[in-house]
Protein backbone atom coordinates (compact mmCIF):
# COMPACT_ATOMS: atom_id res chain seq x y z
CA UNK A 1 0.00 0.00 0.00
CA UNK A 2 1.49 3.35 -1.02
CA UNK A 3 1.72 6.23 1.45
CA UNK A 4 -0.65 9.15 1.18
CA UNK A 5 0.71 12.08 -0.85
CA UNK A 6 0.18 15.59 0.51
CA UNK A 7 0.49 18.04 -2.40
CA UNK A 8 1.82 21.59 -2.22
CA UNK A 9 -0.56 24.51 -2.64
CA UNK A 10 0.50 26.94 -5.37
CA UNK A 11 -1.83 29.54 -6.89
CA UNK A 12 -4.85 27.87 -5.34
CA UNK A 13 -4.02 24.48 -6.88
CA UNK A 14 -2.67 21.31 -5.26
CA UNK A 15 0.52 20.34 -7.08
CA UNK A 16 2.89 17.38 -6.90
CA UNK A 17 6.29 16.61 -8.40
CA UNK A 18 8.12 13.42 -9.31
CA UNK A 19 10.48 13.60 -6.35
CA UNK A 20 9.11 13.23 -2.82
CA UNK A 21 10.27 12.84 0.76
CA UNK A 22 8.79 10.83 3.63
CA UNK A 23 7.32 12.04 6.92
CA UNK A 24 7.49 9.80 10.01
CA UNK A 25 5.46 9.65 13.21
CA UNK A 26 8.07 10.29 15.96
CA UNK A 27 5.96 8.37 18.50
CA UNK A 28 6.16 5.15 16.50
CA UNK A 29 8.67 5.61 13.70
CA UNK A 30 5.93 4.67 11.21
CA UNK A 31 5.55 6.40 7.84
CA UNK A 32 2.71 8.93 7.78
CA UNK A 33 2.90 10.08 4.18
CA UNK A 34 4.97 11.81 1.54
CA UNK A 35 5.30 15.38 0.29
CA UNK A 36 6.72 16.78 -2.97
CA UNK A 37 10.20 18.13 -3.48
CA UNK A 38 9.57 21.45 -5.17
CA UNK A 39 11.40 21.82 -8.48
CA UNK A 40 12.66 24.79 -10.48
CA UNK A 41 9.46 25.03 -12.55
CA UNK A 42 7.25 25.27 -9.48
CA UNK A 43 9.62 27.75 -7.83
CA UNK A 44 9.05 30.15 -10.70
CA UNK A 45 5.32 29.42 -10.70
CA UNK A 46 4.90 30.13 -7.00
CA UNK A 47 6.87 33.37 -7.19
CA UNK A 48 4.79 34.70 -10.10
CA UNK A 49 1.58 33.48 -8.46
CA UNK A 50 2.40 35.19 -5.17
CA UNK A 51 3.13 38.41 -7.03
CA UNK A 52 -0.27 38.27 -8.76
CA UNK A 53 -1.90 37.28 -5.50
CA UNK A 54 -0.37 40.29 -3.78
CA UNK A 55 -1.71 42.63 -6.45
CA UNK A 56 -5.23 41.31 -5.92
CA UNK A 57 -5.12 41.04 -2.11
CA UNK A 58 -3.49 44.41 -1.48
CA UNK A 59 -6.09 45.99 -3.74
CA UNK A 60 -8.95 44.87 -1.51
CA UNK A 61 -10.18 47.13 1.24
CA UNK A 62 -9.28 46.28 4.85
CA UNK A 63 -12.97 45.47 5.46
CA UNK A 64 -13.00 42.98 2.57
CA UNK A 65 -9.80 41.34 3.80
CA UNK A 66 -11.16 41.14 7.34
CA UNK A 67 -14.29 39.30 6.24
CA UNK A 68 -12.28 36.68 4.35
CA UNK A 69 -9.66 36.20 7.10
CA UNK A 70 -12.31 35.70 9.77
CA UNK A 71 -14.11 33.23 7.50
CA UNK A 72 -10.79 31.39 7.12
CA UNK A 73 -10.34 31.23 10.90
CA UNK A 74 -13.89 29.89 11.31
CA UNK A 75 -13.32 27.27 8.60
CA UNK A 76 -10.12 26.12 10.31
CA UNK A 77 -12.01 25.75 13.59
CA UNK A 78 -14.67 23.67 11.82
CA UNK A 79 -11.89 21.30 10.67
CA UNK A 80 -9.89 21.43 13.91
CA UNK A 81 -10.39 17.81 14.98
CA UNK A 82 -9.01 16.41 11.72
CA UNK A 83 -6.10 18.87 11.62
CA UNK A 84 -5.16 18.35 15.27
CA UNK A 85 -5.16 14.57 14.82
CA UNK A 86 -2.74 14.92 11.91
CA UNK A 87 -0.62 17.37 13.89
CA UNK A 88 -0.39 14.86 16.76
CA UNK A 89 0.70 12.13 14.37
CA UNK A 90 3.50 14.12 12.73
CA UNK A 91 4.83 15.76 15.93
CA UNK A 92 4.06 13.21 18.64
CA UNK A 93 2.54 16.00 20.75
CA UNK A 94 0.14 15.20 23.59
CA UNK A 95 -3.45 16.30 22.92
CA UNK A 96 -3.33 19.49 25.01
CA UNK A 97 -0.10 20.63 23.33
CA UNK A 98 -1.51 19.93 19.87
CA UNK A 99 -4.69 21.85 20.69
CA UNK A 100 -2.60 24.82 21.86
CA UNK A 101 -0.49 24.67 18.69
CA UNK A 102 -3.58 24.70 16.48
CA UNK A 103 -5.34 27.30 18.63
CA UNK A 104 -2.50 29.78 18.19
CA UNK A 105 -3.05 29.70 14.42
CA UNK A 106 -6.65 30.86 14.60
CA UNK A 107 -5.84 33.21 17.48
CA UNK A 108 -3.21 34.91 15.32
CA UNK A 109 -5.56 35.28 12.37
CA UNK A 110 -8.19 36.98 14.51
CA UNK A 111 -5.78 39.05 16.58
CA UNK A 112 -3.91 40.61 13.66
CA UNK A 113 -7.13 41.55 11.87
CA UNK A 114 -8.15 43.49 14.97
CA UNK A 115 -4.66 44.91 15.51
CA UNK A 116 -4.52 46.24 11.95
CA UNK A 117 -7.49 48.46 12.82
CA UNK A 118 -5.61 49.94 15.77
CA UNK A 119 -2.48 51.03 13.91
CA UNK A 120 -2.00 54.77 13.76
CA UNK A 121 -0.98 56.87 10.74
CA UNK A 122 0.47 59.94 12.45
CA UNK A 123 0.20 63.52 11.27
CA UNK A 124 3.57 65.28 11.51
CA UNK A 125 4.21 68.86 12.58
CA UNK A 126 4.96 71.44 9.87
CA UNK A 127 6.88 74.43 11.36
CA UNK A 128 5.68 76.87 8.67
CA UNK A 129 2.08 75.66 8.54
CA UNK A 130 2.24 75.26 4.75
CA UNK A 131 2.00 71.47 4.50
CA UNK A 132 -0.04 68.62 5.85
CA UNK A 133 2.45 65.82 6.54
CA UNK A 134 1.31 62.31 7.44
CA UNK A 135 2.63 58.76 7.51
CA UNK A 136 0.93 56.26 5.22
CA UNK A 137 1.14 52.52 5.87
CA UNK A 138 0.74 50.18 2.88
CA UNK A 139 1.22 46.42 2.30
CA UNK A 140 4.89 45.51 1.85
CA UNK A 141 4.68 42.79 -0.81
CA UNK A 142 5.35 39.07 -1.21
CA UNK A 143 6.61 37.44 1.99
CA UNK A 144 8.59 34.17 2.07
CA UNK A 145 8.59 32.24 5.34
CA UNK A 146 10.79 29.30 6.34
CA UNK A 147 9.28 27.56 9.36
CA UNK A 148 10.42 25.27 12.19
CA UNK A 149 8.98 21.89 13.17
CA UNK A 150 8.42 22.28 16.92
CA UNK A 151 5.13 24.25 16.73
CA UNK A 152 4.11 23.88 13.08
CA UNK A 153 0.74 25.65 13.17
CA UNK A 154 1.72 28.30 15.69
CA UNK A 155 4.56 29.15 13.33
CA UNK A 156 2.16 29.36 10.39
CA UNK A 157 -0.05 31.67 12.45
CA UNK A 158 2.88 33.90 13.40
CA UNK A 159 3.48 34.52 9.68
CA UNK A 160 0.13 34.47 7.89
CA UNK A 161 -1.62 36.38 10.66
CA UNK A 162 0.22 39.69 10.19
CA UNK A 163 0.88 39.13 6.48
CA UNK A 164 -2.77 38.64 5.53
CA UNK A 165 -3.99 41.41 7.81
CA UNK A 166 -1.43 43.80 6.27
CA UNK A 167 -2.49 42.89 2.70
CA UNK A 168 0.55 40.78 1.77
CA UNK A 169 0.76 37.41 0.03
CA UNK A 170 2.86 34.57 1.46
CA UNK A 171 4.96 31.64 0.33
CA UNK A 172 5.54 29.36 3.32
CA UNK A 173 7.83 26.35 3.53
CA UNK A 174 7.12 24.23 6.60
CA UNK A 175 9.81 21.96 8.01
CA UNK A 176 10.35 18.66 6.23
CA UNK A 177 9.86 16.97 9.63
CA UNK A 178 6.31 18.30 10.11
CA UNK A 179 4.69 19.69 6.93
CA UNK A 180 1.40 17.79 6.86
CA UNK A 181 -0.94 19.78 9.11
CA UNK A 182 0.42 22.99 7.59
CA UNK A 183 -0.46 21.74 4.11
CA UNK A 184 -3.98 20.84 5.24
CA UNK A 185 -4.35 24.35 6.64
CA UNK A 186 -3.29 25.83 3.30
CA UNK A 187 -5.79 23.75 1.33
CA UNK A 188 -8.63 25.47 3.22
CA UNK A 189 -7.51 28.96 2.16
CA UNK A 190 -9.22 28.70 -1.22
CA UNK A 191 -12.44 27.43 0.32
CA UNK A 192 -12.41 30.42 2.67
CA UNK A 193 -12.29 32.79 -0.30
CA UNK A 194 -8.65 33.86 -0.28
CA UNK A 195 -7.66 34.76 -3.86
CA UNK A 196 -5.35 32.37 -5.69
CA UNK A 197 -1.69 33.05 -4.98
CA UNK A 198 -2.24 34.78 -1.63
CA UNK A 199 -1.43 31.72 0.52
CA UNK A 200 1.08 29.30 -0.99
CA UNK A 201 2.56 26.31 0.85
CA UNK A 202 5.57 24.54 -0.67
CA UNK A 203 7.71 21.65 0.53
CA UNK A 204 11.33 20.76 0.01
CA UNK A 205 14.39 19.31 1.72
CA UNK A 206 16.63 20.58 -1.08
CA UNK A 207 18.35 23.78 0.10
CA UNK A 208 19.81 24.46 -3.34
CA UNK A 209 16.38 24.60 -4.96
CA UNK A 210 14.97 26.83 -2.22
CA UNK A 211 17.95 29.14 -2.63
CA UNK A 212 16.67 30.16 -6.07
CA UNK A 213 13.45 31.37 -4.46
CA UNK A 214 15.36 33.45 -1.93
CA UNK A 215 17.53 34.95 -4.65
CA UNK A 216 14.52 36.22 -6.60
CA UNK A 217 13.77 39.92 -6.46
CA UNK A 218 10.03 39.20 -6.03
CA UNK A 219 10.05 38.61 -2.24
CA UNK A 220 9.94 41.84 -0.26
CA UNK A 221 10.37 40.17 3.11
CA UNK A 222 12.08 36.94 4.13
CA UNK A 223 11.15 35.58 7.51
CA UNK A 224 12.27 32.47 9.33
CA UNK A 225 11.96 30.50 12.55
CA UNK A 226 14.88 28.15 13.09
CA UNK A 227 18.53 27.83 14.02
CA UNK A 228 21.05 30.66 13.88
CA UNK A 229 23.12 28.75 11.35
CA UNK A 230 20.06 28.24 9.16
CA UNK A 231 19.09 31.89 9.53
CA UNK A 232 22.48 33.07 8.38
CA UNK A 233 22.29 30.80 5.33
CA UNK A 234 18.81 32.10 4.44
CA UNK A 235 19.79 35.76 4.88
CA UNK A 236 23.00 35.31 2.90
CA UNK A 237 21.15 33.64 0.02
CA UNK A 238 18.53 36.41 0.01
CA UNK A 239 20.93 39.33 -0.33
CA UNK A 240 20.78 39.44 -4.12
CA UNK A 241 18.32 42.33 -3.83
CA UNK A 242 17.19 44.63 -1.03
CA UNK A 243 14.79 42.71 1.22
CA UNK A 244 13.38 43.03 4.71
CA UNK A 245 14.21 40.35 7.29
CA UNK A 246 12.44 39.07 10.37
CA UNK A 247 14.16 36.00 11.79
CA UNK A 248 13.70 34.25 15.14
CA UNK A 249 16.73 32.05 15.62
CA UNK A 250 18.58 30.03 18.27
CA UNK A 251 18.35 30.51 22.00
CA UNK A 252 20.21 29.62 25.20
CA UNK A 253 17.83 31.05 27.77
CA UNK A 254 19.15 31.59 31.32
CA UNK A 255 17.07 31.33 34.48
CA UNK A 256 18.47 33.18 37.50
CA UNK A 257 17.16 32.11 40.90
CA UNK A 258 18.07 34.56 43.67
CA UNK A 259 18.39 33.45 47.31
CA UNK A 260 15.26 35.41 48.24
CA UNK A 261 13.10 33.67 45.61
CA UNK A 262 10.18 31.37 46.37
CA UNK A 263 12.36 28.38 45.59
CA UNK A 264 9.72 25.67 45.14
CA UNK A 265 7.59 27.95 42.98
CA UNK A 266 10.63 28.84 40.86
CA UNK A 267 11.60 25.18 40.47
CA UNK A 268 8.09 24.21 39.41
CA UNK A 269 7.84 26.98 36.81
CA UNK A 270 11.30 26.33 35.37
CA UNK A 271 10.60 22.60 35.11
CA UNK A 272 7.17 23.10 33.56
CA UNK A 273 8.59 25.30 30.79
CA UNK A 274 11.77 23.24 30.37
CA UNK A 275 9.95 20.00 29.67
CA UNK A 276 7.07 21.47 27.69
CA UNK A 277 7.06 20.00 24.17
CA UNK A 278 9.88 17.67 25.28
CA UNK A 279 12.20 20.66 25.68
CA UNK A 280 11.82 21.52 22.00
CA UNK A 281 10.96 25.17 22.57
CA UNK A 282 13.11 28.10 21.46
CA UNK A 283 12.52 29.93 24.77
CA UNK A 284 13.05 26.84 26.93
CA UNK A 285 15.26 27.42 30.02
CA UNK A 286 18.66 26.14 28.93
CA UNK A 287 20.90 27.20 31.82
CA UNK A 288 19.52 27.50 35.35
CA UNK A 289 21.72 29.59 37.69
CA UNK A 290 20.77 29.02 41.33
CA UNK A 291 22.38 30.71 44.35
CA UNK A 292 24.35 28.29 46.50
CA UNK A 293 22.23 28.99 49.61
CA UNK A 294 19.11 27.54 47.95
CA UNK A 295 20.77 25.22 45.45
CA UNK A 296 19.99 21.89 47.13
CA UNK A 297 16.40 22.93 47.87
CA UNK A 298 15.89 23.96 44.25
CA UNK A 299 17.39 20.72 42.90
CA UNK A 300 15.15 18.61 45.15
CA UNK A 301 12.01 20.54 44.18
CA UNK A 302 12.91 20.38 40.47
CA UNK A 303 13.47 16.62 40.72
CA UNK A 304 10.11 16.07 42.36
CA UNK A 305 8.33 18.13 39.72
CA UNK A 306 10.17 16.54 36.77
CA UNK A 307 9.31 13.02 37.88
CA UNK A 308 5.60 13.90 37.50
CA UNK A 309 6.06 15.04 33.89
CA UNK A 310 4.68 13.09 30.93
CA UNK A 311 6.23 14.08 27.61
CA UNK A 312 5.90 13.30 23.97
CA UNK A 313 8.91 12.21 21.87
CA UNK A 314 11.72 14.20 20.36
CA UNK A 315 11.20 14.92 16.70
CA UNK A 316 13.67 12.32 15.38
CA UNK A 317 16.19 9.68 16.31
CA UNK A 318 18.95 12.10 15.29
CA UNK A 319 17.62 14.73 17.70
CA UNK A 320 17.47 12.22 20.54
CA UNK A 321 21.00 10.99 19.91
CA UNK A 322 22.25 14.60 19.98
CA UNK A 323 20.61 15.31 23.33
CA UNK A 324 21.76 12.03 24.87
CA UNK A 325 25.31 12.82 23.73
CA UNK A 326 25.11 16.19 25.56
CA UNK A 327 24.16 14.37 28.76
CA UNK A 328 26.93 11.81 28.32
CA UNK A 329 29.50 14.56 27.71
CA UNK A 330 28.37 16.51 30.79
CA UNK A 331 28.59 13.46 33.03
CA UNK A 332 32.05 12.68 31.70
CA UNK A 333 33.06 16.24 32.64
CA UNK A 334 31.75 15.91 36.21
CA UNK A 335 28.02 16.65 36.11
CA UNK A 336 25.68 14.43 38.10
CA UNK A 337 22.35 13.05 36.87
CA UNK A 338 19.63 13.93 39.37
CA UNK A 339 16.87 12.16 37.43
CA UNK A 340 16.41 10.70 33.96
CA UNK A 341 19.32 10.68 31.54
CA UNK A 342 18.28 7.79 29.32
CA UNK A 343 16.28 7.00 26.22
CA UNK A 344 12.94 5.32 26.81
CA UNK A 345 12.93 1.81 25.39
CA UNK A 346 10.40 0.88 22.75
CA UNK A 347 9.16 2.49 19.57
CA UNK A 348 9.43 6.19 18.94
CA UNK A 349 12.03 8.75 19.99
CA UNK A 350 11.17 9.17 23.67
CA UNK A 351 13.60 10.24 26.38
CA UNK A 352 13.31 10.62 30.15
CA UNK A 353 13.00 14.13 31.62
CA UNK A 354 16.57 14.80 32.74
CA UNK A 355 18.07 17.09 35.38
CA UNK A 356 21.81 17.61 35.79
CA UNK A 357 23.51 19.16 38.83
CA UNK A 358 27.12 20.26 39.34
CA UNK A 359 27.12 21.69 35.81
CA UNK A 360 29.71 24.34 34.99
CA UNK A 361 29.80 26.84 32.14
CA UNK A 362 32.56 25.11 30.18
CA UNK A 363 30.38 22.03 29.61
CA UNK A 364 28.84 21.74 26.17
CA UNK A 365 25.39 21.29 27.72
CA UNK A 366 25.73 24.81 29.18
CA UNK A 367 26.75 26.67 26.03
CA UNK A 368 25.01 24.76 23.21
CA UNK A 369 21.28 25.04 22.60
CA UNK A 370 19.90 21.76 23.94
CA UNK A 371 16.45 21.67 22.32
CA UNK A 372 15.56 18.63 24.36
CA UNK A 373 14.42 17.52 27.83
CA UNK A 374 17.57 18.32 29.83
CA UNK A 375 17.79 20.95 32.58
CA UNK A 376 21.36 21.85 33.65
CA UNK A 377 21.47 23.49 37.11
CA UNK A 378 24.51 25.68 37.77
CA UNK A 379 25.49 26.96 41.22
CA UNK A 380 26.56 30.58 41.71
CA UNK A 381 27.84 32.42 44.78
CA UNK A 382 27.95 35.97 46.12
CA UNK A 383 31.37 36.28 44.48
CA UNK A 384 29.84 35.71 41.03
CA UNK A 385 28.16 38.27 38.78
CA UNK A 386 24.94 36.42 37.98
CA UNK A 387 24.02 38.85 35.20
CA UNK A 388 27.38 38.32 33.50
CA UNK A 389 26.82 34.56 33.76
CA UNK A 390 23.41 34.91 32.13
CA UNK A 391 24.86 37.05 29.34
CA UNK A 392 27.77 34.71 28.65
CA UNK A 393 26.31 33.37 25.39
CA UNK A 394 26.05 34.42 21.75
CA UNK A 395 22.27 34.14 22.03
CA UNK A 396 19.72 36.55 23.46
CA UNK A 397 16.19 35.29 22.93
CA UNK A 398 14.63 34.90 26.38
CA UNK A 399 15.53 34.96 30.07
CA UNK A 400 13.83 34.23 33.39
CA UNK A 401 14.45 35.72 36.83
CA UNK A 402 13.04 34.59 40.17
CA UNK A 403 13.28 36.98 43.11
CA UNK A 404 11.11 38.75 45.69
CA UNK A 405 13.47 41.74 45.68
CA UNK A 406 12.22 44.49 43.35
CA UNK A 407 15.69 45.93 42.89
CA UNK A 408 17.09 42.55 41.82
CA UNK A 409 14.26 42.03 39.38
CA UNK A 410 14.47 45.45 37.75
CA UNK A 411 18.26 45.35 37.52
CA UNK A 412 18.17 41.92 35.89
CA UNK A 413 15.46 43.05 33.46
CA UNK A 414 17.59 46.04 32.48
CA UNK A 415 20.94 44.30 32.18
CA UNK A 416 20.20 40.82 30.84
CA UNK A 417 20.71 40.83 27.06
CA UNK A 418 17.58 39.12 25.78
CA UNK A 419 14.56 40.01 23.69
CA UNK A 420 12.25 39.13 26.59
CA UNK A 421 12.86 38.89 30.33
CA UNK A 422 10.14 37.37 32.53
CA UNK A 423 10.24 38.02 36.27
CA UNK A 424 8.81 35.27 38.52
CA UNK A 425 6.75 33.60 35.82
CA UNK A 426 7.30 32.83 32.14
CA UNK A 427 4.62 34.46 30.01
CA UNK A 428 3.99 34.53 26.27
CA UNK A 429 0.94 35.56 24.25
CA UNK A 430 0.10 36.91 20.79
CA UNK A 431 -0.28 40.42 22.24
CA UNK A 432 3.37 40.51 23.38
CA UNK A 433 6.34 41.00 21.03
CA UNK A 434 8.62 38.00 20.66
CA UNK A 435 12.11 38.18 19.17
CA UNK A 436 15.78 38.08 20.02
CA UNK A 437 18.94 40.10 20.44
CA UNK A 438 22.52 39.21 19.45
CA UNK A 439 22.61 36.00 17.38
CA UNK A 440 18.99 35.11 18.21
CA UNK A 441 17.65 37.13 15.32
CA UNK A 442 16.09 40.39 14.27
CA UNK A 443 12.51 41.58 14.07
CA UNK A 444 9.48 40.49 16.08
CA UNK A 445 6.74 37.91 15.97
CA UNK A 446 3.38 38.65 17.65
CA UNK A 447 1.98 42.05 18.70
CA UNK A 448 1.67 45.25 16.67
CA UNK A 449 5.45 45.29 16.25
CA UNK A 450 5.21 42.21 14.04
CA UNK A 451 2.35 43.66 12.00
CA UNK A 452 4.38 46.79 11.29
CA UNK A 453 7.08 44.67 9.60
CA UNK A 454 4.59 43.70 6.88
CA UNK A 455 3.76 47.33 6.09
CA UNK A 456 5.70 50.11 4.40
CA UNK A 457 6.05 53.46 6.15
CA UNK A 458 5.64 56.28 3.63
CA UNK A 459 5.74 60.01 4.36
CA UNK A 460 3.20 62.10 2.43
CA UNK A 461 3.36 65.92 2.26
CA UNK A 462 0.45 67.93 0.84
CA UNK A 463 0.80 71.66 0.17
CA UNK A 464 -2.18 73.39 1.78
CA UNK A 465 -1.02 77.02 1.67
C-alpha positions, 0 to 999 in steps of 0.5 A, spaced: 500 500 500 502 506 497 503 512 502 498 518 502 501 524 498 500 531 501 500 536 495 503 543 495 498 549 494 500 553 489 496 559 486 490 555 489 491 548 486 494 542 489 501 540 485 505 534 486 512 533 483 516 526 481 520 527 487 518 526 494 520 525 501 517 521 507 514 524 513 514 519 520 510 519 526 516 520 531 511 516 536 512 510 532 517 511 527 511 509 522 511 512 515 505 517 515 505 520 508 509 523 503 510 530 500 513 533 494 520 536 493 519 542 489 522 543 483 525 549 479 518 550 474 514 550 481 519 555 484 518 560 478 510 558 478 509 560 485 513 566 485 509 569 479 503 566 483 504 570 489 506 576 485 499 576 482 496 574 489 499 580 492 496 585 487 489 582 488 489 582 495 493 588 497 487 591 492 482 589 496 479 594 502 481 592 509 474 590 510 474 585 505 480 582 507 477 582 514 471 578 512 475 573 508 480 572 514 475 571 519 471 566 514 478 562 514 479 562 521 472 559 522 473 554 517 479 552 520 475 551 527 470 547 523 476 542 521 480 542 527 479 535 529 481 532 523 487 537 523 489 536 530 489 529 529 494 529 523 498 534 527 499 529 533 501 524 528 507 528 525 509 531 531 508 526 537 505 531 541 500 530 547 493 532 545 493 538 550 499 541 546 496 539 539 490 543 541 494 549 543 499 549 537 492 549 532 489 554 537 494 559 536 493 559 528 486 561 529 488 566 534 493 569 530 488 570 524 483 573 529 488 578 533 492 581 527 485 583 523 483 586 529 490 589 531 490 592 523 485 596 525 488 599 531 495 602 527 495 609 527 498 613 521 500 619 524 500 627 522 507 630 523 508 637 525 509 642 519 513 648 522 511 653 517 504 651 517 504 650 509 504 642 509 499 637 511 504 631 513 502 624 514 505 617 515 501 612 510 502 605 511 501 600 505 502 592 504 509 591 503 509 585 498 510 578 497 513 574 503 517 568 504 517 564 510 521 558 512 518 555 518 520 550 524 517 543 526 516 544 533 510 548 533 508 547 526 501 551 526 503 556 531 509 558 526 504 558 520 499 563 524 505 567 526 506 569 519 500 568 515 496 572 521 500 579 520 501 578 512 494 577 511 492 582 515 497 587 512 495 585 505 501 581 503 501 574 500 505 569 502 509 563 500 511 558 506 515 552 507 514 548 513 519 543 516 520 537 512 519 533 519 512 536 520 509 539 513 502 535 513 498 539 518 500 545 515 499 543 508 492 541 510 491 548 513 493 551 506 488 547 502 482 550 506 484 557 504 481 557 497 475 554 500 475 560 505 475 565 499 482 567 499 484 569 492 489 564 488 496 566 490 495 569 496 497 563 501 502 558 498 505 552 501 511 549 498 515 543 501 522 541 500 528 538 503 533 541 497 536 547 500 539 548 493 532 549 490 529 553 495 535 558 494 533 560 487 526 562 491 530 566 496 535 569 490 529 572 486 527 579 487 520 578 487 520 577 495 519 583 499 520 580 506 524 573 508 522 571 515 524 564 518 523 560 525 529 556 526 537 555 528 542 561 527 546 557 522 540 556 518 538 563 519 544 566 516 544 561 510 537 564 508 539 571 509 546 570 505 542 567 500 537 572 500 541 578 499 541 578 491 536 584 492 534 589 497 529 585 502 526 586 509 528 580 514 524 578 520 528 571 523 527 568 530 533 564 531 537 560 536 536 561 544 540 559 550 535 562 555 538 563 562 534 562 568 536 566 574 534 564 581 536 569 587 536 566 594 530 570 596 526 567 591 520 562 592 524 556 591 519 551 590 515 555 585 521 557 581 523 550 580 516 548 578 515 553 573 522 552 570 521 545 570 514 546 567 517 550 561 523 546 560 519 539 559 514 542 555 514 539 548 519 535 550 524 541 551 523 543 544 521 550 545 526 556 542 525 559 549 526 553 553 530 554 560 537 552 557 541 554 563 539 555 570 543 559 575 541 558 582 544 561 588 548 556 593 544 557 599 538 555 595 541 550 590 539 543 594 532 545 595 531 547 588 534 541 585 530 537 590 524 541 588 525 540 580 526 533 581 520 532 584 516 536 579 520 533 573 518 526 575 511 527 575 512 530 567 509 526 561 512 528 555 511 526 547 517 524 543 523 528 540 522 529 533 527 524 530 532 519 532 537 524 530 535 529 535 534 524 541 541 521 539 544 529 539 541 530 546 543 524 549 550 525 547 550 532 551 548 528 557 553 523 556 558 529 555 556 533 561 557 526 566 564 525 563 566 532 565 563 531 572 556 533 572 551 528 576 544 526 573 539 527 578 533 524 574 532 521 567 538 521 563 536 515 558 532 513 552 525 510 553 525 503 550 520 501 545 518 504 539 518 512 537 524 517 539 522 518 547 527 520 552 526 521 560 526 528 563 533 529 565 536 534 570 543 535 571 547 538 577 554 540 578 554 543 571 559 548 569 559 553 564 565 550 560 560 544 559 557 543 552 550 542 555 551 549 558 553 553 552 550 549 546 542 550 545 539 543 547 532 543 544 531 537 548 528 535 555 535 536 559 535 541 565 542 543 567 542 546 574 549 551 575 550 553 582 553 561 583 555 564 589 555 571 592 562 572 588 559 571 582 556 576 577 549 572 575 548 577 570 554 576 567 553 569 567 546 569 564 549 574 558 555 569 557 552 566 550 552 568 543 544 568 544 539 573 546 532 570 545 529 569 552 531 569 560 527 568 566 528 571 573 526 569 580 526 573 586 522 577 591 526 583 591 524 588 586 531 591 585 534 585 583 528 584 578 528 590 575 536 590 575 536 583 571 530 586 566 535 592 564 541 588 564 540 581 561 541 581 554 535 578 551 529 580 547 524 578 553 525 577 560 520 574 565 520 576 572 517 570 577 513 567 571 514 565 564 509 568 560 507 569 552 501 571 548 500 573 541 499 580 544 506 581 546 512 582 542 517 576 541 524 576 538 531 576 540 537 580 540 545 578 538 545 572 534 537 570 536 535 574 530 532 580 528 525 583 528 518 580 532 513 575 531 506 577 535 503 584 537 503 590 533 510 590 532 510 584 528 504 587 524 508 593 522 514 589 519 509 587 513 507 594 512 511 600 508 512 606 512 511 612 507 511 620 508 506 624 504 506 631 504 500 635 501 501 643 500 495 646 503 497 654 503 
